[in-house]
Amino acid sequence: MGSLGLIARRRWRCWMNVAYNVDCMEYMLTLPDKVFDLAVVDPPYGIGESGSKNHTRGKLATAKNYKAFAGGDSQPPSLDYFEQLIRVSKNQIIFGANHFADRLPNPASSCWIVWDKENGNSDFADCELAWTSFKTAVRIFHFRWQGMLQGNMANKEQRIHPTQKPVALYAWIFSRYAKPGDKILDTHLGSGSSRIAAYDASLDFVGCEIDPDYFKAQEERFKEHTAQENLFLQMEMLEGME
């Protein structure tokens, strides 16, 4: 790719990728209908796993302790949340929906996503499920996420959030359920993995995170990632000018 192409790619990637430290409900109420092409969300499941007792869960390996996130995972989002989510987005992928399927306007779906975490003999869940609005078959993504062991140990991710999901998971989702030019919404940004994957895929992205501490942590993570990306692009541009 020539230097002009690299500059264009860099500008496009930085065109629309933002995060807001706001209540997602307040944000969605300001939006017109169907403004986002895809919402990929990982809301509270309502099972009490907010992170504050994470270190007590693993019996076979030491688990990391985290600050409890806003709301304490005491209950899943309200019916109003799901109504707004579906109003502002054309399609939706909702993690943890097996815990609150009765709150979805249309719980029946032919296409669930199964993330096989390859946990082996761990006492944590073997997989996580995501409901989707798509009319395709069930799909499985295999990626190890077992404490210190990850599916890509050469590019190991730092864990900064108790419900953090790997960037690779979102990259896989975007490669199959989004297309160039799509606008992506994440109402519960958490660690910011979805934001990084959207940036790498050159997708427009908006994320909301209500917890100020976790918002700051994901901002720092995103800035570090984009700084490395920009450095690589600059090196490629210099090589292309030689």
C-alpha positions in Angstrom: 0.0 0.0 0.0 1.3 3.4 -0.9 1.8 6.3 1.5 -1.4 8.0 0.4 -3.3 4.8 1.0 -1.8 4.5 4.5 -2.8 8.1 5.3 -6.3 7.4 4.1 -6.6 4.3 6.2 -5.3 6.1 9.3 -7.8 8.9 8.9 -10.7 6.5 8.3 -9.9 4.5 11.4 -9.9 7.7 13.5 -13.0 9.0 11.9 -15.7 7.8 14.4 -14.6 5.9 17.4 -15.8 7.4 20.7 -16.7 6.5 24.2 -18.9 8.4 26.7 -18.9 8.2 30.4 -22.7 8.2 30.6 -25.8 6.2 31.4 -26.6 4.3 28.2 -30.3 4.8 28.7 -29.9 8.6 28.8 -27.8 8.4 25.6 -30.1 6.1 23.7 -33.1 8.4 24.5 -31.3 11.2 22.5 -31.0 9.0 19.3 -33.3 8.6 16.3 -34.6 5.2 15.3 -32.2 2.6 13.7 -29.2 5.0 13.7 -26.8 2.1 14.4 -26.4 -0.9 12.1 -25.4 -3.3 14.9 -25.5 -3.2 18.7 -23.1 -5.7 20.4 -23.7 -5.5 24.1 -22.6 -7.3 27.3 -25.0 -6.0 30.0 -25.2 -7.1 33.6 -26.6 -10.6 33.8 -28.2 -10.2 37.2 -26.3 -13.0 38.8 -24.3 -11.0 41.4 -20.9 -11.3 39.7 -19.8 -7.7 39.8 -16.1 -8.4 40.3 -15.8 -7.7 44.0 -15.8 -11.4 44.9 -14.1 -12.7 41.8 -11.1 -13.8 43.8 -13.2 -16.2 45.8 -14.7 -18.0 42.8 -11.9 -20.1 41.4 -11.1 -23.2 43.3 -8.6 -24.7 40.9 -6.7 -21.5 40.1 -6.2 -18.1 41.7 -8.7 -15.6 40.3 -8.0 -11.8 40.1 -9.9 -9.4 42.3 -11.6 -6.4 40.8 -13.5 -3.3 41.9 -17.2 -3.9 41.7 -18.7 -2.2 38.7 -21.8 0.1 38.8 -25.0 -1.6 39.8 -23.3 -4.6 41.3 -24.8 -7.0 38.8 -27.8 -7.2 41.0 -30.3 -7.5 38.1 -30.3 -7.5 34.3 -31.4 -4.4 32.4 -35.0 -3.4 32.3 -37.5 -4.0 29.6 -37.1 -0.3 28.7 -33.4 -0.9 28.0 -34.1 -3.7 25.5 -36.9 -1.7 23.8 -34.5 1.3 23.4 -31.7 -0.9 22.2 -33.8 -2.5 19.5 -35.3 0.9 18.5 -31.9 2.5 17.9 -30.2 -0.4 16.2 -31.0 -2.5 13.1 -29.5 -5.7 14.5 -28.4 -6.8 18.0 -26.0 -9.3 19.6 -26.6 -9.6 23.4 -24.3 -11.6 25.6 -25.7 -13.3 28.7 -29.3 -13.4 27.3 -29.7 -17.0 28.5 -30.0 -15.3 32.0 -32.8 -12.9 31.0 -34.4 -14.2 27.8 -37.8 -13.4 29.2 -37.0 -9.7 29.0 -36.2 -9.7 25.3 -39.0 -8.5 23.1 -38.4 -11.6 20.9 -36.5 -14.3 22.8 -36.8 -16.9 20.0 -33.7 -16.8 17.7 -32.3 -19.3 15.3 -28.8 -17.7 15.6 -27.1 -17.8 19.0 -23.4 -17.3 19.3 -21.5 -19.8 21.5 -18.1 -18.7 22.8 -16.2 -21.8 23.9 -13.7 -20.5 26.4 -11.8 -23.8 26.4 -11.6 -23.8 30.2 -10.7 -27.4 30.5 -11.1 -28.5 34.1 -11.7 -25.0 35.4 -14.7 -24.4 37.7 -15.7 -21.4 35.7 -18.3 -21.6 32.9 -17.3 -23.6 29.8 -18.9 -21.1 27.5 -20.9 -17.9 27.2 -24.0 -17.4 25.0 -25.2 -14.4 23.0 -28.6 -14.0 21.5 -28.7 -12.4 18.1 -31.4 -10.9 15.8 -29.9 -12.6 12.8 -31.7 -15.4 10.9 -28.7 -17.7 10.4 -27.5 -20.8 12.2 -25.9 -21.1 15.6 -22.2 -20.4 15.4 -19.3 -21.3 17.8 -16.1 -19.3 18.4 -13.3 -21.2 20.1 -10.9 -19.0 22.2 -9.2 -19.9 25.4 -9.9 -17.5 28.3 -8.8 -19.3 31.5 -7.2 -17.0 34.0 -3.6 -16.4 32.9 -4.1 -18.7 29.9 -5.4 -17.1 26.7 -6.1 -18.1 23.2 -3.3 -15.8 21.9 -0.5 -16.0 24.4 1.9 -14.1 22.0 -0.4 -11.1 22.2 -1.8 -11.6 25.7 -4.4 -9.1 26.9 -4.2 -7.4 30.3 -7.3 -8.0 32.2 -8.8 -4.8 33.6 -12.5 -5.7 34.1 -14.2 -8.6 35.8 -16.4 -9.4 32.7 -13.8 -8.6 30.1 -14.0 -10.4 26.8 -11.1 -10.8 24.4 -10.6 -8.5 21.4 -10.5 -11.6 19.3 -14.1 -12.5 20.1 -15.3 -9.1 18.9 -13.1 -9.2 15.8 -14.7 -12.6 14.9 -18.2 -11.1 15.5 -17.5 -8.0 13.3 -16.0 -10.2 10.5 -19.2 -12.2 10.3 -22.0 -9.8 11.3 -20.8 -6.4 10.3 -19.8 -4.9 6.9 -17.7 -1.9 5.9 -19.3 1.4 6.8 -21.5 0.0 9.6 -22.0 1.9 12.8 -21.6 -0.1 16.0 -23.0 0.5 19.5 -21.9 -1.0 22.8 -24.0 0.2 25.7 -21.8 -1.5 28.4 -18.3 -0.8 27.2 -16.5 -2.3 30.2 -12.9 -3.1 29.3 -13.2 -1.6 25.8 -12.4 -4.8 23.9 -15.3 -4.1 21.4 -14.0 -0.6 20.8 -10.5 -1.8 20.0 -11.9 -4.5 17.6 -14.1 -1.9 15.9 -11.1 0.4 15.4 -9.0 -2.4 13.9 -11.9 -3.3 11.6 -12.4 0.4 10.5 -16.0 0.4 11.8 -17.7 3.5 13.2 -18.2 2.9 16.9 -19.8 4.5 20.0 -19.5 3.0 23.5 -21.1 4.0 26.8 -19.6 3.2 30.2 -21.3 4.5 33.3 -18.6 3.6 35.8 -16.0 6.4 35.9 -13.1 4.2 37.0 -13.6 1.6 34.3 -14.3 4.3 31.8 -10.8 5.8 32.6 -9.2 2.3 32.4 -10.6 1.5 29.0 -9.6 5.0 27.7 -6.0 4.3 28.7 -6.2 0.9 27.1 -7.6 2.3 23.9 -5.0 5.1 23.7 -2.2 2.6 24.2 -3.5 0.4 21.4 -4.0 3.3 18.9 -0.6 4.7 19.7 1.0 1.4 18.8 -1.1 1.2 15.6 -0.1 4.7 14.6 3.5 3.9 15.1 3.3 0.9 12.9 1.5 3.0 10.2 4.2 5.7 10.3 6.9 3.0 9.9 5.1 1.6 6.9 4.8 5.1 5.4 8.5 5.7 5.8 9.3 2.3 4.2 6.9 3.1 1.3 8.8 6.4 0.6 12.1 4.7 0.3 
